[in-house]
Amino acid sequence: MPDINVGIVEQFLHPPIGLLTPHLDYRGPYSGLQTLTQWSSTAGPIFTDLPVTNTFGVQVNIEGPIPIGWGFTNGWVSTDGLYDESIYDQRICQLVVQHQFLGGAWITTQVVPIHSFPLVTMWEVSLPGRIGLLVAPGLSVDLSYLLVN
């Protein structure tokens, strides 16, 4: 393992992906245009809302079938069939990560075009205030937030 100097704060704001576990957002699946500041760790009718700020990233996964006619390129598929790295030419979803300045203005710090599923994105800048989601018409996605377990 290479010798890398990492600040003490950096270890807590950006833990290694191997220490993280995805937790399903029970307020999903999401479609259309969404702005999310919270997610639920429990299914309804009583939701347990948690802030997006306390997560380290998100896993985005397609919910339901992709309509016929979307451009498709075959990719690697795991032997158990759970992971398929095929790519859809059209963007299926866009994920936007935003942070808020002390004065109240929002700034975009990360934009992720999504063409395959499942996709894990870790926040480039920690402690986001909200995420934006644009899902292509006729599709919906599930989100699973990454937490240390």
Secondary structure, 3 states (H helix, E strand, C coil): CCCCCCCHHHHHHCCCHHHEEEEECCCCCECCEEEECEEECCCCCCCCEEEHHHCCEEEEEECCCCCCCCCEECCCECCCCCCECCEECCCCEEEEEEEECCCCCEEEEEEEEECCCCEEEECCCCCCCEEEEEECCCCCEEEEEEEEC
